[in-house]
Amino acid sequence: MHARIPSELKPAFEKEIRRVRLISAIRLFLPAVLLFAVVAYLGIAWKGHAVLHLVFQLVGAEVPEGRLLTLIFYSLIVISSLGTFLLFRHIVRKPLFQDFPYCRRCDAFDFDETGHCAACGSILNDKASFFFLEYDDERKTLASFGLVETKRTSPPPL
């Protein structure tokens, strides 16, 4: 769902949404890293026998097998941490607002940018900024600003 954000509320709303996303990213970072690392480790243990055999041959008898598997798991944790950090960084920093043609009469926006309101048929000359609600925390933030979700006009049937 989308919500229309008035221009006077944009800076405060953007700051609050980024704060909420950052808190969520910090809260979910460790579980996400562990999940990704365990999945990668199980994938390597299940389907990566050839790779593990090659690594054991390269290292030889210098490092015990248990220590080598522990080293592989720790390296997967580091790689998962980096990947999770980049993913959460993208989520926190991605652009929040999109401009769409807006029908004041219907309180709806034209997602397909056809130039007319599918509900009432009027030509849309106004544009407004909209925020796409992705997470439950964002719905609470939207409500705290006194804003509501906006209808999306659907194209007329063919």
N, C-alpha and C positions, 0 to 999 in steps of 0.2 A: 504494500500500500504506500501511497505517496501523501505527503502533507504540504500544503502551501505555507511558505515561510515569508512573512512580511519583511521588507527590506530593513526596517528599524530593529527587528529582532535577530537578524542574521548573525551579527558578530557574537552576541551573547549565546545564542543557540549553538553556533558552531563550536565555541569554546567549551560549552557544557557537554556536547556530544563527544568531542574529542577526549574530554576528561573521563567520561563514562566508558568509552572504548578502551582507553589506556588502563583504567582500573580493571576492566574485564580481561584485558590481555595479560596483565600482571598476575591476576588470580588464576588464569588458565594456563600460564606458561609451563610450569613444571609438569602438570598432568599431560599436556600435549607432547612435551619432549619425551617423557617416559613412554607414552603410547606409541609415538613414531619410532623410537629406538627399539622397543620390544618387537614391533611389527617388522622392522628391518632385520633385526637379529633372527627372528623366526623365519623370515623369508630366506635369509642366507643359510641358516641351519637346515631348512627344508629343501630348498632348491639349489643351493650354492655349493654342493659337494665338490664340484670340479674346482671352483674358486678356492675353497678351503684347502683342498688337496694341494693345489698349486702354491698357496701361501705356506703350507707346512713344508713343502719341498724346498722353497726358497730360503726359509729360515733354517731349516734343517734341525739338528739336535741341539742347537744353541739355546733355544727357548722351549720350555715344557709346553705341552699342548694346552693345559688348563690356563697357563699364564697368557698364551697367545689368544685364546678365546676371550679372556677377560680384556685384553688389550683391544681386540676387535670390538667388543661391546662398548668400551669407553670411547673409542673413536666414533662409533655410531651415535653415542650420546652427544658428542661434540658436533657432529654433522647435523643431527636432529635439532640441537639447540640453535645452530645457525639458521637452518631452514625455518624453524618455528619463529625465530626472531624476525626474519625477513617477511614471513607471512603476516605476522601480527603488525609489523611496521607498515605494511601495505594497507591493512585493514584500518589502522588508526589514521593514516595520512591521506587516504584516497579522497578525491573531491566529494563533497557532501551534497551540493546543490546542482540541479539541472533546470534549465529554463524551457518551459513549454508554453504553447498558446493556451490561454485561459478564458473560460466563459464565466463572467461574473454572475449572469442570470441563473445558471445551473449550478454554480460552484463546482465546476468540473474542468479537467484539463484534457487537451488533445495529445495523447501520448504519441500517436502516429504522425502528428504535425500535418494533417490534411488541410488545415486552414479554416475549418468550419466545425461547429459543435454538432456532434452526432445526435445529441438529445433534443435540442431545440432548432437546429439548422442554421443558426446565425453565424455570420462570418466572424472569425476571431482575429482581432487586431491587437489585443493585449497579451503580454507575456508576463509570466510570474515564475518565481523560483520555487522549486519543489524539492523536498527531501524524501528519499526512499527509505522507508522503515524496514530495517533488516533484523533487529534484535528486540527482545522484550524490554530491555533497559531503555532503549530509545523510545518506546511507546510511553513509558513512565515519564521520561524527560519531556516528551511532546505534551503530555497532559499537564505537567508542572508549569509549562509556558502558556497554558490555556489554549492550545492549538488542537485542531481535530484533523482527521484524515480526510482527504479530498477524493471525490469520485473521479474515476477515469472514464471518459466517454468511449463508447465502443463504436466502431465504424458501422454505417448503415448496412443492412443485409444486401447481398448481391442479387 
